[in-house]
Amino acid sequence: MAYQKGNGKSVVIALGGNALSNTPQEQLELVKKTARSIVDMVDEGINVVVSHGNGPQVGMISKAFEVAHDVSDEVPEMPFPECGAMSQGYIGYQLSQAILTELKRRGIMRSTAVVMTQTVVYPDDPAFDNPTKPIGAFLSEEEARRRAMETGAAYLEDSGRGWRQVVASPKPQRIVEFDAVRDLMDDGYVVIAAGGGGVPVIARDDSYTGVPAVIDKDRSAALMAAGFKADMLVILTAVDKVAINFNTPDQRDLDAMSIEEARRYIEEGQFAAGSMLPKVQACLEYLEAHPKGVALITSLENAAAGLRGETGTRIQACAE
């Protein structure tokens, strides 16, 4: 079967947590809506690479093995990098299935490819000394302290919602499977890659070793987009636009920002560290490496409209 190729325009998408769910059953339904938004872009002839988060999912997998091992020694302890790879597999499977169904429904002759992705990080990254990335379920303080004593894992209180395990979130340096992702994208496949930011690995003597960490998926998406010289990096989240003076009477939604304006807003503390700040920072990393690109932050539902310039916040070298 000959698949249709795109129009040469390339977009790297980073899916936020609202595009997925905490359980496979709920997620299977939710990704159908996600697939419609992605295929809206494909329908316009765009070559698309999709990245996604995996915080709840990798935490769930890790916890399941931990509990099962406590019950029976026949169940092995599962290293955290392997749990990350498992999350890539099942999230990629569900996204691929939903996207294929939507492509077929619209009569679009393109297919998907799910690439198990490793991301190189540096062993001396300071993030390993300060784990902050929350994974897994919310716990009471008592339960969190008990598990910390038993396993040596780190737990922190998360925005008044309970305690969660935290792992390091080192900066992505290189996507190991970058060439494969690029070639598949150029051939017209809708590629799902760098799930959860990619499984973090350290490169030594031409070999790779997994490390217990979770990479920010927006930063990995930015790294891929810069490497491809993609026309656009699209970060999909729960809101239509980035706002300054958020949740105050002076809140103002932004249609566009220049790189300089974005940096100034960051210095002013306009963006929350746990939500919008890393998204804007990822956009700046992409634009600094590829100044001709355009970064877009918008909601999943309005992704296609955002590409047409009808909504969302665009960040580029000079704001329009």
N, C-alpha and C positions, 0 to 999 in steps of 0.2 A: 504494500500500500504506500503510495506517495503522499507524504504529509505536506500541507501547506506551510510555507515559510512566512515569517512576518515581513513588515515593511522596512526593516532595518533599524527601527527605533527600539531601544532596549530600556527596560525598567527593572530595577531591583526593589522588591516589596518586602518590608519587615512587618509581619503580622503581630499585632498586640494581643494581650491576653483575652480581650473580648471576642476574639475570633475563634478561641478554643474553649475547652471546659476542663473541669477537674476529673471527670470520669469518662471512660471510653464511650459509654452509652449516650451520655448527654452530648459529648463532642461529636459523635457521628451525625446527630441532627444539626448541631450548630455549624459544622463545616459546610453544610449544603448552602447556607446563606453566604458563607465566606467564598465558596466556589463561584457563586453568581457574580460577586464583585470582581473576582480575579478574571473570570471569563469575559466580563464587560470590557476589560482592557485587551484581552486576546482578540476579541471580536473586532477591535479597531486595528488589528494587524501588528500589535506590539509583541516583541519578544520579552518574555517575563521569566524572572527568577524569583522564587518565593522563599523567604526565610521565616522562621517562627520561633517563638519562645518555648520553653519547656519546664519552667520552674515548678509548677504544681505536679506535672506529670513525672518528672524525674524523682521528685520527692516521694510520690506515691509508690513508684517502683522500688525505690531504695527501702522504704518503710516496709513494703510487703515482704521483701526478702529478709529484712531484719526480724520481723515478727515470726515468719515461718522458720527461720533458723533457730530462734529462741525455743520454738515448740519441738523441732526435730533436727538433730544433727545431720539427717539425710539431705536436708536442704542446705546448699552451700551459702556461705556469705558471698555477696555480690559486690565487687569493687564499684565505686561510684562512677568511673568513666564508662564501664559497661552498662550501668543503669542509664546513663545519658544516651548511649548508642541505642538501647532498647526504645527509649522515648522517641528518638528520631525515626525509628522503624515504624512504630504504630501510628504516630502522628502523620508521618509521610504517607503511609498506606491510606489513612482515612482522607487526607487532603487529595491525594491522587485519585482515589475512587470518586470523590465528589466532583472534582474538576473534569474527569473523563466523562462522567454522566452528563454534566452540563454542556460540555463540548459536543457530545453526541446529540443532545436535545436540540442544539442550535444548528446542527449540520456543519460544524467546523472541523475540518480534517486536520487536526493537530493532536498530539499525544503528550503524555507526561513522562518525566523521568525523575525518580527519587534517588538522590546521591547521598550515601552515608558519608558524612563530612567530618574531617579532623581539622582542628585549628591550632596552629603552633603558638605557644605562649613562652615567655622567658621565665626560667626558673627563679630568677632574682626579682621578679615583678613584686613590688611592695604590697600588692593586694593579698599575697599569701600570708602576710603578717597581720592582716586586718580583714578577716572574712565578714562580708556584709550582705551577700546575695541571699535572700530568703528562698527556701524551697520547702515543699511539703505542707502538711496540715498545720493549722493553728493548735497550740497546746496551752494548758494552764501553766503557770509559772512552776508549780510543784512538779508536774510531769516533765517539763523541759529541764529542770535542774536534775531530776533523777536520770534522764537519758544522757545528759551531759556527763554525769559521773560514771555511768556504765559504759559509754561508747567513746568518750573523749571529744565528741562533736561539739561545735559551738552553737549556742542558741541566743537570740535576742528578742526583745519585745518589739512588736511590729505595729506601730501607729495605733495603739490602744485596742487592737483586735485580738491580741493573744501573743504567745511566744512561738517562734518558728526557728527551725534549724537554719544556720547561715553558713555559706561556703565562700571561698575566695572568688572574685570576679576579675581575673587578670585581663590585660589588654590584648586583643587578638593581633598577631603579627603577620600571619600568613595562612591562607587556606590551602591545605595539602592537595585537595582535589580540584583546585581552581581551573586547571586546563580542561579537565573533563566537563565541568559545569559550563565553561565558556563555549566549548565545542557543541555541546548539546543545545545550548541556548541559540547559537548561531544557526543550527540545523532546524530550528523552529519548535523544539520541545518546550513545554512549560516545565521548568526545572524547579524541584523542591530541594533545597540544599541549605547547609549551615543551620540545620535545626538546633534550637537551643544555643545558637552561636557557634555550633560545631563542638565536637568532643575535644576538650583541651588536651593537648599533647606537648611534650617537650622533645625537641630534636637533639639527639646526641649520636655522633658517629654514624650518620646515615640511617638511623633507626628512630622510631617514635615510641614514647612511653606516655600512657594516659596519666592524668593527674586529677585529684578530686577538686573540681571547681565547676563553675557555670559562667560562661562568657555571655556578656550582654549581646543579645541578638541584633540590636540596632547597630552596634559597633561593627559586628561581623558583616552585616548587610552593607554598611558603609564601606568597609574594606573591599568587599566584592565589587560594589558599584564603581569604586574608584579604579580598581584593577581592570574592569571591563571598559572603562570610560563610558559607563552607561549614561544615557541621556538624562535619566532621572532616578533619584532615590526616593521612594515613597514609604513613609512610616505611617502605618495605619494604627489608630488608637481609638479611644472612646469619645473624643470630641472632634467637632468639625474644624476648629481653628485653634491655634496657639493664642493665649491671652496674656496680657500684662495686667498688673493690679488684680490678679485673679481673686474671685469671690469677695470683692469689695464693691462699694457703690461706683468706684471709678474704673471697674473692669472694662478693658477694651480688647476686642478680638482683632487679630492682625491678619490682613490679607497677604502681606509680604514683609520680608525683612532682608536687609543687606547683611553681609557677613559682619560688617562693623556694628550694625545695630544689634545683631544677635549677641555679639560679644559684650556690648554695653549692658544689655538686659541681664546677661549672666552675672556681670560684675555687680549689678544692682540687686541681685538675689530675686529676680522676678520669677524664676522657674524652680519648682520644688525638686529637691534632690532625688526623691523616690519616684517621680513620675515624668514631668516634662523636661527637666534638665538633661538627663542622659540622651533623650531623643534629639534635642537641639544640638548637643555636643556631637552626636554621631553625624548629624547633617553637616556640621562645620568640618569634621574630619574628612568627609567625602569631598566637600567643596574645596578645601585646602589642597587636596591631592588632584582634583579635577575641576579647576575654576570655571570651565565652560558648562558644567552641569547645573541641574536645578534640583533642589531638595523640596519635598512636599510633605507636610504633616497634615493629615485629615482623618476623618472617620472611615471605618470599613464601608459603611453604607454609601458614602459619597465618593468612593475612590475614583470611579470613572469620571464623575463630574469634576473632581479635583484635577485630573489630568487635562481636562479641557479648559482649566482655568476658571471654573465657575464657583469653586469654593476651596476651602483649605488655606493653609499658610505656606507660601512659597518663600524659600530662602535661596538666594543666589548672590553672586559677586556684587551686584548693584540691584537694589530693590526697584521694581518697576513703578 
